[in-house]
Amino acid sequence: MNLKNEKTEIPCPGGGRAIKTTYGDLARKSSLKSNKGHEESLNLVIKANLKERWIN
């Protein structure tokens, strides 16, 4: 199973619909925007852990 292509949903910071994305997008991007324009910043520690798991 390729984790980079695995789909996930992140709760919208504005309380709307969840932001649909992949783990690969989480590792590449610094923030995600919902359909309504709410922006969620991504934790650098989480991103580093995801990248480390793909290398091993």
SERO-4910 file (N, C-alpha, C, O; in steps of 0.05 Angstrom, whole numbers):
BEGIN
 pado doro    nc1    nc2    nc3   cac1   cac2   cac3    cc1    cc2    cc3    oc1    oc2    oc3
  Met    A     17    -24      0      0      0      0     18     25      0     37     26     15
  Asn    A     12     44    -17     27     68    -19     14     90     -2     -8    100     -8
  Leu    A     27     98     20     15    117     38     12    145     26     -6    160     33
  Lys    A     29    152      7     28    178     -6      1    183    -20     -9    205    -21
  Asn    A    -11    162    -31    -36    164    -45    -60    158    -28    -83    160    -38
  Glu    A    -56    151     -3    -78    145     15    -94    171     21    -82    191     29
  Lys    A   -120    170     18   -137    194     22   -144    196     51   -147    177     66
  Thr    A   -146    222     60   -154    228     88   -170    253     88   -171    268     68
  Glu    A   -183    258    110   -199    283    114   -189    297    139   -185    284    160
  Ile    A   -187    323    138   -179    340    160   -202    358    167   -214    370    149
  Pro    A   -210    359    193   -232    377    200   -227    406    192   -204    416    196
  Cys    A   -247    419    182   -244    447    173   -242    465    198   -258    462    217
  Pro    A   -223    484    199   -220    501    222   -244    520    226   -248    530    248
  Gly    A   -260    524    205   -283    542    207   -308    527    214   -330    539    216
  Gly    A   -307    501    217   -330    485    225   -346    475    201   -368    463    205
  Gly    A   -337    478    177   -351    468    153   -344    440    147   -337    424    164
  Arg    A   -345    433    121   -338    407    112   -309    401    116   -292    420    116
  Ala    A   -302    376    119   -274    368    123   -259    373     97   -270    372     75
  Ile    A   -233    378     99   -215    382     76   -206    355     67   -192    341     83
  Lys    A   -212    347     43   -204    321     32   -176    325     19   -172    343      2
  Thr    A   -158    307     26   -131    309     16   -118    281     17   -130    262     25
  Thr    A    -93    280      9    -77    255     11    -54    260     30    -47    283     36
  Tyr    A    -42    239     40    -19    242     58      5    254     43     21    268     55
  Gly    A      7    249     17     28    261      1     25    292      0     45    306      2
  Asp    A      0    302     -2     -4    331     -1      3    342     26     14    364     28
  Leu    A     -3    327     47      4    336     74     34    340     77     43    359     91
  Ala    A     49    322     65     79    324     68     90    347     51    111    358     58
  Arg    A     77    353     29     88    374     10     80    402     17     95    421     13
  Lys    A     56    406     27     44    433     30     48    443     59     50    427     78
  Ser    A     49    469     62     52    481     89     25    487    101     22    490    125
  Ser    A      4    489     84    -23    493     94    -43    483     73    -37    480     50
  Leu    A    -68    479     82    -89    470     65   -113    489     68   -117    500     89
  Lys    A   -127    494     46   -151    511     46   -176    495     41   -176    477     25
  Ser    A   -197    502     56   -223    489     52   -237    502     28   -227    522     17
  Asn    A   -259    491     21   -275    503     -1   -284    531      5   -288    547    -13
  Lys    A   -288    537     31   -298    564     38   -275    583     44   -280    606     52
  Gly    A   -250    575     40   -227    593     43   -214    592     71   -195    607     75
  His    A   -224    575     89   -211    572    115   -184    558    111   -183    539     95
  Glu    A   -163    567    124   -137    556    120   -128    541    145   -131    552    168
  Glu    A   -116    518    142   -106    502    164    -76    499    160    -67    487    140
  Ser    A    -60    509    179    -31    506    178    -24    478    187    -37    466    204
  Leu    A     -3    466    174      5    439    181     29    439    199     48    455    195
  Asn    A     29    422    219     50    420    239     75    409    226     74    388    213
  Leu    A     98    422    229    123    413    217    132    386    228    145    371    214
  Val    A    127    380    253    135    355    265    120    332    251    131    311    245
  Ile    A     94    336    246     78    315    233     89    311    204     91    288    195
  Lys    A     95    333    190    105    330    163    132    315    163    136    298    145
  Ala    A    149    321    182    175    307    183    172    278    188    186    261    177
  Asn    A    153    270    206    148    242    212    137    227    187    145    205    182
  Leu    A    120    240    172    109    228    147    132    223    127    134    201    116
  Lys    A    149    243    123    171    240    104    190    218    113    201    203     96
  Glu    A    196    217    139    214    197    149    204    168    145    219    150    138
  Arg    A    178    164    148    166    138    144    168    129    114    171    106    109
  Trp    A    166    149     96    168    142     68    196    134     60    200    118     41
  Ile    A    216    146     73    244    140     66    251    112     75    266     98     62
  Asn    A    241    103     99    247     77    110    231     55     98    234     32    105
***
